[in-house]
């Protein structure tokens, strides 16, 4: 229930002209209340006015929109374009405003969440990439307009940089002169950048404060680049690191050490061990056969999140994972792309038994889990009473096996979300696994719908209607990929064209006498 104070605030912010005229008479401690009311009602004009006249030393977006502020409704998943643009424009107006004291020292724009369906009235979102570009362009404009005589406002931001906004972000982060808004990056995501561009922008972003670094998809790094990046830049506060596919591949033209040692891997592991805050590591789609003990062994702090999907792990790697100190602290684990029950049944069982007290999210996509493995899978998961999310797409399981598995899942008290594969009964007989995207999409939809409804009925009869189940064929929604899909597509086309040209030149050279 909303308080009379908040109802009054909603009434006031519904009339922007009245707010403008009466703001001088508003107590400073009411600004946060008026801001949340304005955001809820999508009163962008009022948001801009409030930010221009913000009388407090701090403006923290996540705290203002979260459940601890009045009312308790959580608005952090409303990345409303109109409201967020008004926030940044209001900050610009604030630093350009002439006369009078200015108390604002910190503007924290982090902590909002990108979701698939917006709940704001306009339904138009401003994603992380868009927020990055908006803030960067605003900073560049202010660098040209502001005399820069006052102390700058410290702006905390989560940045998403690609080739499309690289230049303006570099200019915003490394101003040539006075900058009324100084951007400090807490979370950084990079895509479709070259290694030298990545190094340049990370140095400007303030790596000493960085808590989260995601280098993904179309940033082509090899082990030499990774070692250079970690050694040259340094990330003392980093808590979460994601590296792109093939990031541990040897550099071109490199030669193996005579003793079989991998000096680059040793150096990378040492650099990671110096990160005393590191608790999340994602190195999916890198070939790490036999390298896991050397990579994870030196780490100072136990990992809570570990993504080793499609890393070609062997028995030594799995044995290390099952017995290492990280296992009893793991909350999120992804071992997709490994034949867990075909190659490592006892080791995987031991791993889950040791992780059971903490594990909340488990992903086992394309792990060759068949009907004959379901009994072992049920037994392995039975102690995992903290498990909240389970994903096992791409496994050749029949409807009958899935039904038996769902009955067992009802016994996991905290389970709330399951991604399950299209039953193999829905595909033509003899379909091979793992499937490519074309084969994956060619299934009997009507048969699937009947089976899916039966599986939901299993949960309902057991009183577990609180478990959401689905089959996202091509993966879960990723707001960052969704937002930049056009740019990434163009980047891939250029890369493909360059590869064809290189191949053509190589053929011509071979044909020359």
N, C-alpha and C positions, 0 to 999 in steps of 0.2 A: 504494500500500500504506500502511496506517495504522500509525503507530508504536506501540510498547508504551505510551508515555505517553498517547496518545489513547485506546487501548483501556482503559487504567486509568481515564481520565477518564470514559469512557462507563459503565463499571461503577459508578463512584461516583455519578454524577448520576442513575442509574437508581433510587436510593434516597434520595428527598428528605429523609427524617428523619435519615439518616446525614449528609447534607450539612449540615443545620441544626446538628447536634450537633458536627461536626468542623471547621466553617468557620474558627474561630479559629486552628486549627493549619495551615491551608493557606497556602503562600507566596503573596505578592501577585502574583508573575509567572505563577502558574498560573490566575488568574481568567479571563483571555481563553480559555485552553484549555477550562476547565470551561464557559464560556459557549457556545462553539461546539458542544461535545458536547451540551449541554442543548438548544440550538436544533435540532440535527440530529435528536435523539430526541424533540423536542417535549415537553420536560419544563418546562412553564410554571411550575410551583411552584418549581423550582430556579432558573430565570431570575429570578424575582421576588426570591428570597432573595439571589442574587448581586448584583443591582443595589442592593438595600437596603444591603448591606455593601461595596459597591465601594470598594476601597482606593486606586485609582489616580486621577490628576488628570484623565484623559480617558476617556470611553467613546465610541468611534466605531464605530457599528453596521456600516457598510460594510466597514471594515478588518477587523473581527472575523469577518465572514462571508465575506470574499473569499478568493481563492486564495493569497494571500501568508501567510495564517495557517494553522496546523496543524489538520487536514490540508489539502491543496490543493484539496479539493472546494469549488466556489463555491456558496454558499447565498444569494447576494444576490437571486435571483429567487424566493425563498420568502417571500412576504409573509403568513406564517402568522398568522391572527387570534389564536390562543391565545398564541403567542410574543410578538407585538408588543404585545398588551394587557399581558402580564406585564412587558415592558420598561418601559412607561410607569407601571404600578402600582408596580414596583420603584423607579423614580425618585422617585415620590411618597413611598414609604416611606422612602427615603434622606434626603430633606430634612426629613421629620417626625421622624426618629429622634433621640431625646434623648441627650445625653451623648456624650463622646468627640470627637476631632477628625474633621473631614470634609474629605477631600482633593479630592473631585470638583469640578471647575470647569466642564468642558465636556461636554455630552452631545450628540453628533452623530447624529441619527436619519435623516440623508439617505443616498442611495445605493442603496436597495433598488429592485428593478425589478418592475413589475406585469406579469404574464404571464397568458395565457389559461387554462393548465392548471397548477394548483398541484401541486408534488411533495411537499409535506409530508404526513405521515400523515393528518391530519384533512381535507385538501383544501379548507379554508375560508380564503379570503383576506380580508385587511383592506386595501382599496384606499386610494388617496391621500386621497379625501374622508373616508373613515372614520378614517384616521389623524389627519387634521386635527381632526375633531370630538372624537376621544378625547383628544388632547393639549390642546385648548382647554378641554374640560370638566374635565379634571384640573387644569389651571392655575387655573380659576375656583374649584374646590373648595379648592385649597391656599391661594388668596388669603383665603378665609374662615376656614380652620383654623389656618394657620401664624402664629406670633407675629412672624416676619420679622426676627429679631435677627441671623441669619447672612447672609453674602454669598450672593446667589442663584446657582443653577447656570444657566449659559448653555446653552440648548437650541437647536441648529441644526435647522431643519425645512424640508421642502418642503410648502407649504400649497396646498390646493384649496378655494376659497371659493365658495359659491353662496348663493342666497337662504335655503336650508334651514339653513345653519350660520353665517350672517353674524353674527347677534347674539352668539353665544357666542364666536366668533373675535375680534370687536371687544373684548369684555370681557377676553378673555385677553391680547390684545396691548396694551391700554391700561388696566392695573389702576389702581384708585383709591388703593390702598395698597400695602403690602409684597407682593412676589411672589417666593416661593422658587424658582420656575422662570421664567426670562426667555426668551421665544421670540424667536429671530432667524431671519428668513426668508431663505433663499438662492434658493428657486424658488417662484414664485407663479402659480397658475392661477385664473382667474375665469370664471364662467359664470352666466347668469341673474341678473345684478346690474344695477342702474341706474347711470348715470354718477356720481352723487353718492355712492352706496354704494362704488363702486370707488375713488374718490378718497379717501374716508374710511379704508377698510381698508388701502390702499397706504401712506398716510402713517403709519399705526400699525405697519405691517409692517417698517419700517426700510428705505426705498428705497436708502439709501446702501450697503447690503450686498447688495442683490438682484443675482443673476447671471442669472436667467431669468424672464421675464414672458410669460405666455400669457393673452391676453384673447380669448375664443372665443365662437362660436355666438350665444348669446342675450344678449350685452351689446351694446346698441344704441348704437354710437358713430358720430359723423360727424367730419369733419376738424377742426371747432372743438373737439370734445371731446379728440381726440388731441393737438392743439397745446397745449391747456390742461393736459392731463395731463403731457406731457413737460416743459413749461416750468415748471409750478407744483411738481411733485413732484421731478423730477430723478433720474436713475439713473446715477451715475458709474461703477459697476462692471458695468453690464448687458452681458452677452455675447450674449444671445438674446432676441429680441422677436417675438411673434406678435400680430397685430391681427385683429379680427373682420371679417367680410364688410362691405363698404360703408363701411369706416372712413375712406376718403378722399373720400366724398361731401360736397358742400357743405352747410353748415347750412341748415335751412329758412329761407326768406325772405331769404337772402343774395343780393347782387347781384354780377354779374361786374365786375371792374376794367375801366376804360375801355381800358387798354393790353393787355388780354388776359392779364395776369399773374395768378398765383394766389398771393396773399400767405400763405395758410394753408399751402400746400404748401412754399413757400420757408422758412417758419418751422419747419415739421416737419423738413425736410431739415437745417436748421441745428442743431436740437436733436439730431438723430441724429448729426450730425458731431461733436458734443461728447462722444459716448460712445466713448471711446478703446479700449474692450474689445469693442465690438460686432462679432460675426462671423457671427451667424445672424439672418436676417430673413424673416418670413413675412407676406405681405400678400395672400393669396389671396382671390379673389372681390371685389376692389376695382377699380373702373374707373380704370385708370391710363394710358389712351391718350395717348401723347406725353409722359408725365410721368416716365418712368424716368430719363432723363439728369439731370433736376433733383433727383430723389429720391435716386439712388445716387451721383451725381457727387461731392458734397461729403464723403462718408464718409471718415474718416481711415484706417481699417483695411480690408484686403480681406475680403470676405465668404467664408465657407466653406460656408454653407448659404443658399440663396435659393429661396423659394417664391413664384412669380408665376402660380399656376394661375388661369385664368379672369379675367385682368386686362385683356382686350381690348387687347393690345399691338399697336402698328403697326410699320411698317418702321423708323422712327427709333428706336423702343425696342429692337428686335431688333439693329439695327446698333450701337447703343451697347453692348448686352450682349456682342456678338461681339468688340468691340475694347477694352473697358474692362479695368482692372487686376484687377477681381474675378474675371474669367473664368479666369485662370491659377491661381487658388487655390480654385476651387469644388470641393467634395467632394459636396454634395447639391444637386440642381437639380430643380425641378418647373415644367414649362411646360405643364401640362395645359390643355385647352380652347382651344388655338391651332392653326390649320391650318399646321403647321410646314413641310410639304413643298408644300402648295398655294400658300402666300403667301410663305414665306421660305426656300426651299430652299438657296440659296447662303449666306445669312447664318447659318442654323442649322448648316450644314456647317462654316463657319468657327468658329462658337462651340464646337462639339464638338472640333474639331481643336486649339483653344487650351486647352480644359479637359481634354484627354485624359490629361495626366500626373497629375491629382489627382482626377478625378471618380470617385466610388465608388457613388453612388445617382442614378439618372435616372428621372423619372416623366414619361410622355407620354400621359396618359389622355385619351380623346375628342379626339384631335388630327387626325381625318379622315385617318389613315394608311390607304391602300388598297393593293391588290395591286401596282399600278403604281409605288408608292413604295418597295417593299421593297429594290430594288437600291440606291437612294440611301441608305436607312436602314442597310443592311449596310456600305456604304462609309463612311458618317459614323461608325459605331460601331467600325470596325476598329482605329483607333489607341487606343481607350479600354481599355487593358490593366489599369487599376486598378479597372474597374467590377465591383462586387460584387452590386448589386441593380438590376433593371430592371422597371419597371411600365408596361404600355401597354394597360390595359383600355379597353373602349369604342371600339375602332377596327374598321372594317369590313374585316377580313382573312379570306380563305378558308383552308381547311385546307391547301391546296397552298402558299399563300404562307407560312403559319406554319411548315410543314415546311422550306421553304427557309431561312427566317429562323433556325430552331432549329439547322440545320446550321452556319450562320455563327456563332451564339452559342457553339458548342463551341470556337471559336478564342479566346475571351476567358478567359484563364487563371484570373482571380480571381472570375469570376461564380459566385454560389452561390444566387441567388434570383431567380425570374422570375414575374411576374403577367401572364398573357396573356388576351386576350379570348375569349369564346365565338365560335368561327368563324361567319362569316355563313352558311355552309352549313346551320347548325343552326336558322336562323330562317326564317320564311315568306319567299318571294321578294318583293322590293320593300320589305322592312323599312327604315324611315328611320333615319338616324343624325344626331345623337346620340339615344339612346333614353331614354325615361322608365323608371322602375322597373318599371312593369307590363309594358311591351314587352320589357324586358331579361330578365324572368323567364320569358317564354313561348318556350322553345326546346326542341328535341328532345334530351332528356337522354341517351337511348341513343346517339344519333349523336355527341353531345359526348364521351361516355365512350370510344367507339371512337377518335375523333380524338386525345383527350388521351393515351390509352394509346400510340398510334402516335408522338406527339411525345416521350413519355418514352423510347420505344424508340430514337428517333433519338439522344437523348443517351447512352443506355446503350451503343449500338453504337460511339459515338465515345469511349467511356471517360469520359463526364462524368455518371456517376450521382450526383456530388456536387452537382449543380444541382437545387434543389427548385423545382418548377413548380406553379402553382395558379391558380384563377380565382375569387377572392372577389368575387362579383357586386356586393355592396353595400359594398365597401371592406374594408380590413384591420381586424383587431380593435383597438379602442381601449378600453383598460381604464377610462379616466376617463368616457367616454360610457356604457359598460356599467354602471358603478357608479351613475351618477346619472340613468339613463334615465327612471325614474318621475317624478322631480322635474322634469326637463326637459320631459317630456310634459305635465305639469300646467301648467308655465309657458307652453308654447306654446298650450294651450287657453285660458288666461286672456288671452293676447295676442290670439288670434283673436276671442274674445268682445268684447274692448275695441274691436277694429277694426270689428266688425259694428255695435256700438253707435254708434261715431263716424260710420259710413256712414249709419246710420238717421237720426241727428240731422241730418246734412247734407242728406239727402233731404227731411226735414220742413221745414227752413229754406228749401229751394228751392221747396217747394209753397206756403209762406205768401205771401199777396199783398203 
